[in-house]
């Protein structure tokens, strides 16, 4: 446990950030799951709409620093590739 006043404050800040990051990561995972589900149902219009929403969520997570920018790009790329295979 933290002994100094500054260390106590830092621990509290870290806990708040951890909870915020956790919720953002969960939101990213759920949006990816929604796109994959739409793609498995072979509905290209719904999948494209859900893909756009997922792209936005993933980009925001990268912008906030919750996930790395290259991780975000990789996730978006793979989802786009998946949706493009069903739309053709």
Secondary structure, 3 states (H helix, E strand, C coil): CCCCHHHHHHHHHHHHHHHHHHHHHHHHHHHHHHHHHHHHCCCHHHHHHHHHHHHHHHHHHHHHCCCCHHHHHHHHHHHHHHHHHHHC
